[in-house]
């Protein structure tokens, strides 16, 4: 899951990852659900699954207590009593390729071109200063820990020779020079990029391979925009359709009871932007992408006004626009488990967890 949807790309106030359970327990079966409820826990137990993978975290805000007087408390108690672990992939799943918005695009029959917007800065630059005799060994250790990958290339580094100065104090044992003497040593400035999530591991490998007693090491966050992660998705329908027909197709594809929408019903729709869940903040990006329609959820009243005649804006519901990702997670887990030579059953939950009801 984290190779696909790394935890460090999640919204900073999100809470993805292992929510409950023993991380060393062996997995016998997996149930995938959008939300975690007592009924979902009971379904997992009945199916022999001891791990639930959900999109929405059960634990989102800090708990003051865990009692059976709240829904979250009862669900946690049920997980513990039945020995079922819970793992959640939330905004990190929203922001990755093939994640929530890509699953929505596929459900709507779009040929997906890519992210609606890419704004993620996920890399660090790691710099150290090392004697020329040890530069290759330190670079190799950093590369083995995940540094130095640029596109399809690995072991990428940049090296600049210069002069380093230092004087060892009392109790030091300098590799080069003499304690108490100001030394001028030939050194290589070694630079490599690394994913931020791997920076700690790379620095640890650097330290172990470096010959110095005290290692100078700098870690810089980079402003480079990653094309691997983003928000929303944009794609095209096989052929243009009138907005009225498009709305009917959206309702059918997502099994939506109702849609909230704005726009000219005679408008032709071919290019479509989507964002699973609350995505109205991406309306300007959808317009800039030249989309004829933007399908998302939780749209604010004023956003419909802002859309005006520039684009058809469709609110298809939070549950409805995110539910397609459940099947995508099932497929990803099954293929990953097969690739590891394991046999663990993975299935989607059959429980309806949408709390929203409609009166017609």
N, C-alpha and C positions, 0 to 999 in steps of 0.2 A: 504493500500500500504506500509506503513512504518513498520507495523508488519512483512511484508514479505521482504521488501527491505529497511532497516533502512538508514536514510540519512547519518549517521556517518561512514558508510563503503564505501561511495563514494570516488573516487579519490579526493585528496585535492584541486585540481584546477577546479573541476567540479561545477555545479550549479544546483543540483536537488531541487525538492520541488515546492511549490506554486509560480508560476512565474507571474501570473496576476489574479486579481479578488478579490472579497470580501470573506474572509474566513468564514464569518457568513451567507452567502447566502445559502439557501436550494437548494439542487441538484435535478433537475427535470429529467435529462437525461445525459448520458455520451457517448462520442465518443472517441475511442482509435485509435491513429495513431502513426506511427513511427516518422514522422516529422510534424511540424505545418506550414501551408502555408495559404494564403488568401482563397484558394479553400477549404481547410479543415475546416476553420472557417465558410465559407458559407454552407458547408455540415452539420456541427453541427447545425447551425441556422435552416436550412431546416428540420432537424430531430427533432427539439425541445430540443436539448441537450444544457445545459448551463454550461457544464464542458467538457473540452478536456483533456485527459490523454495521454501524448506523451512520447516517449522514448528519443528523442533528445531534449534538452532544446532550446527554442527560444532565451533565453537570456543566452549566454555562456560567452561572454566577456563584460566588462563594456561599457555601451553606453555613448557617448558624447552628444547625442541628440536623441530625438524620433520624427522624422518627417516622412511624407509619401514619402520622397525621397529615402528611403531604403526599402527593402523587409521586414526586421524585424519591421521597424516603421509602415509600412502599415498593417502588420499582427496584431501588438499590437493595432493600431487604430481600426481595425475591431473587435477585441475581446472586446474592451471597448465599442464601439458603439452598439454592439449586446448583451452586458451583459453576455459574456461568460468567464468563468475562465479557467486558464491553469495550469495544474500540470504536472511536468516532473519527470520521474524516469530514470536516465541515468546509470552511472557506478555502482550505488548501485543496479540497476536491473541486470547489468552484473555480479555482484559478489555474488549474492544470489542463493541459491538452488532453482531450478525450473525456474530460470531467463533466460537471453538471450541465453547462451550457452546450457542450458538444453533443451530449446525449439528447438534450431538448431539440437541437437542430436536426439530429437524425430522426427523431420521432415525428418531426414535421415534414420529413422528406426533402430536406435541404441538402444540396451538395456543399459541404462546408469548405470555406476558403481559409479560415484561420480565426484568430482572436479578433474581437471587435476593437479592443485596445490592449496594447502591451505597455505596461508601466512598472514592471517589476525589476528591481535592482537586487540581484541575488549573489553577486560575487564579491570576493575580497582579494586584495593583492597582499601577498606575504613576502616580506623582504628580510634577508639576513646577510651577514658579512662573514665570509669564511676564507681560510687559506686556500690558494689555488689548488693545492694538492688534494683537498677534500671536497672541492666544489661538485664533482660528479657524484660522489657518494651521497652528499646531502641532498642534491637535486633528485637522485633516484629514490631516496627515502621519502621525500615530499611527494613525488609522483605516485609511489605505491600507496600513499595515504589519501590520494584523491586530487592532488594539485596538478596544474600544468595541462589541463584539457581545454582546448579551444576548438570547437566544432568537431571535425573528424580527426583532429590531430591530438596526440598526447605527448607527455614529457616536454612541453613547451616551457622555455625559461628565457630570461634575458640576463646577461652577465656583463658587468663593467669592472675593470680592474682599477684599483686605487690604493691609497695609503691609509691605514688605520693607525691610530695612536692610543696607547693605554699605559698605565703604570699600576702594577699589582701592589696592593697593600699588604699589611702584615697577615700572615697565614695563607696567602695565595700561593698557587703553584702554576704559574703561567706556562702554557704549551710552547709559546714563543717568548724568548727574552728572559730577563732576570727580575725577580721581585724587587720593588723599590726603584727601578730604573724606567724612565720614560722611553717607551719603545715605539718605533715606526715600522710597521709591518705591511708587506704586500698582502692585499686582501681582494676578494671578489665580492662585489655586491650582487647577490643572487635574488632574482625576482620571479615569482610564479603566481598565477591566479589560482583560486580555489573557490568552490561553492562556500558560502558563509556557513552552511550547516556542517561543512567538513573542516573549517578553519582550526578548531581546537585539536582535532585529530592530526592535521598536517603539522601544526606547531609542535605537538608532542613527538612526532616522528623526526622533525628537524632537530629538536633538542637532543634526542637520543643519538643521532648520527653525527652531530657537530662535535669537533674535537675540543672546543674551548671549555674552560671551567665556568665562565660566565658568557652567555650567548646574547648578542644583540639581535633582536627580532622585532619587526614592526608589522602590524596588521592594519591595512587600510580598507574601509568600505569603498566600493566602486560605484560610480553613478551610471555605469553601462547598463542599458536596458536589455533584459533577457527576452529572447523570442520564444523561450520554452514555456513561459507562463504569462497569463494575461487575464482579462475579464471579458465575459460575453463571447459571442461568436457571430460570424456573419457568413451567409451562404445564399444560394440561389435555388429557386424552384425549377423543375424541368421545363416549365413554360409559364408565361404570365397568366394570372387569373384575376377576375374582379375581386375587390375587397370583400364583398358579401360572400363569395364562394370560398375565399381564403379563411374567413372567420368560421364558416361551417366546417372546413377541413381541420382547423385548429381545435374546435370543440370535439370533433370526433377522435382526432389523434390523441388528445390528452384526457378524454373522457370528462370534459369540464361541464359542470351543470350550467354555468353561465359565464359570459365574458363581459368585461367593461372595456369599451373601446371608443376611439374618436377617429374621425377622418371621413373622407368622401367615399360613400359606398360604391361609387362608380370607378374609383381609382383602380388602376391595374397594379398588381403586386407580382414582382418577380424576385427582386433582391430583398432579403429579409435579415434583420438583426435580431438576436435573441439573447436573453440573460435569464437563466434559471433563478427563481427567487426574487428578492428585492433588487431590481436593477434600474429603477427610473433615473438614477443619477447618471446613467450612461446614455440618456436620450441625446445629448449633443454629439456623442460619438457615433450614434446610429445615424443621425442626420448627416454628419460629415462623411460617413461611409457610403452615402448615396442609397441607403436602404429605403424601400417603399413602405415597409412596415417594421415595427419593433414589437416583439412579443416578450413580455416579462411579467412581473407580479408586484403587488403592493404599491401600485402607482398612486401618487398623490394627486389631488384634485387639480392643483395648479400645473402639474406636469402635462395634463391633457390640454390645458390652455396653451402651454409652451409649444406643444407639438404643432398646433395650428394646422396649416395646410401643407407643412413641410413633409409630414410623415404620418402614416396611420399608426396609432399607439394602441396596443392590445394588452389588457391585464387579464391573464388567463388563470390566475390563482397561484398562491405560493406552493402548495402541495402539488398541484397539477404540473407546474413547470419544472419541479425538481424530481418528481417521482421517476421519470425515465432513467435517472442515473443509477437507480437500484439495479437494473438489469446490466448496466455497464460495469458496475462493481462486481456483480456475480461473474460475468464473463472474464474480467481481469483476474479475479482470484482463482477461478478454475484453471485458466491458462498458466498462471504463475505456479500453482500447485503441481500441475502436470509437468512443467519444465523442471521441477525439482524432484521428479520421480516419486512424488507422494500421492496418496489416495485419500482425500478428505472430501466428504460431500459438502457442497455449497448450494444453498437454495435461497430464493427470495421469499420474504415473509408474505403471507396471504392476508395479513390483518390490515384492515383499513384504518389508518391513523390520522386521517384528515379531520380536525376538530370543527371545521367550518360547515355549517348547514345553511340551506337556502329555503326560503318560503316564497312560493310562486303565486 
